[in-house]
Amino acid sequence: MNPITVTLFNQTYTIHEPNIGQLMEVESYRSMYTLGQYNTLRRSSLRSSAMVADTVEALSFFQVMCKGLSEAIKVQTYTELSPAQALELSRAFKKHVAAWYKRLEDSWYEDTEVSVSESVREAAKND
């Protein structure tokens, strides 16, 4: 799939299809930032939970796929982000990445008989 270009905090990044190591890293950051509660946040009906989950989604992805982002944002750790900075990341993710990434995920499973959700359900049964 073609790469996409995203501008964050006056820096432009070209984002290519992630490799498996990058996918693992994104998932690890999601879990780390939410202390393992990412899915709980996503299922919550609270507006604040949705905002945090959106921020974690965007931050985890951009942190892995946009090297040097922390220098562009001028923070030592991502937990120092202001709400305005978090909102900029979330908006950029939704506008430029979400649909592209969904098409990527769909393409990874188009040749299989098992959907992603079926894979997750099957794994949950085995836990």
N, C-alpha and C positions, 0 to 999 in steps of 0.2 A: 504494500500500500504506500502511496505517496506520503512523504513527510509533510508536516504542517509547520507553520511559523507562528510564533506567539511573542508578543511584546509585553514584558512585565517590568515595571519600574524603570522604564526607559532603556531596557536592554532587550534585544531581539534574540530569540532562541529558535533553532530549527530542531524539531522533535521527530525522530524516526521511530519506526516500530520497535517497541522494547524487546530485548532478548529475555530469556527465562530468568537470568540473574536479576535483571532490573525489575521484572514482575514480582519476584520474590521479595526484593528490597521494598517495593511500594507496599506490598501486603504487610511486611514487617513494620514499616513506619505507621501504617493505619492502626495496627494493633498496639504499638508502643505509645503513640500519642493519646490513645483512648483507654489505656490500661486494659486492653482486651475487650473493651465494651463497644466497639465500632458498630456491630450489628444491632445492639440494644439502642444505640443512639439513632440509627436509621429507622428503627421501628417505632420510636417514640413519637407521640403527637405534639410534643412541646416544640414551640418555635425555636427556642434557644438550642435544643438538641439538634434540630435540623440545621441550624446555622453552624454549630460546631462540627457536625458530620460533614457538611459541605466543605468547610474549611480543611478538615483533616483529609478528605478525598483530594482536594486540589493541592494542598501542601505536600502530601505524600507523593503524589505524581510528579509535581514540578521539582521537588527536592531531588528526586532521582534523575529525572529526564532533562533538567536545566542546570547543569553544573555551573557553579558560581552565583547562584541565586541569592544566597545569604549575603554575599558582598554587595550585590545590587540593592538589596533591601536595607543593608546596613544594620544588620542585627547579628549578635553573636550566637544566639539560639533562637529557633523559630517560635518558642513560647513567648518571646518578647514582642511578637507582632502586635500592632495596634489593631483595633477592630476595622479601621479603614483599610489597612494593608491586607487583612484577612479577606475582606470583602472584595478587594481588587483581584486577589488570587481566585476566589470562588467564581467571580463573574467571568474571568478569563477562561477558567476551566470549562464552565458551562457553555460559553460562547464559542470557543475554539477547539476544545479537546473532546468534550463528552460524546458528541455524535460520531466523530472520527474514531474514538476509542471503542465505541459500541460496535461500529462496523468491523473494526479489527477483531474484537472478541467474537462476533458472529462468524467471521471468516475462519477463525481457528476451529470452530465446531461444525462448519457446514458439511464436512465430509464424514461426520460421524453420525451414528444413529442415536446417540445419547446427547441430550441437551445439557447445558451448564447446570441448570436447576436440578435435573435428574442426577447428575454427577454429585452434586452437593447433598441431595437427599440420601443417596446411596452411601456416601461417606459418613453421614450423620448416623445412619443405621448401624454402621460398623464401629462407632465410638463407644 
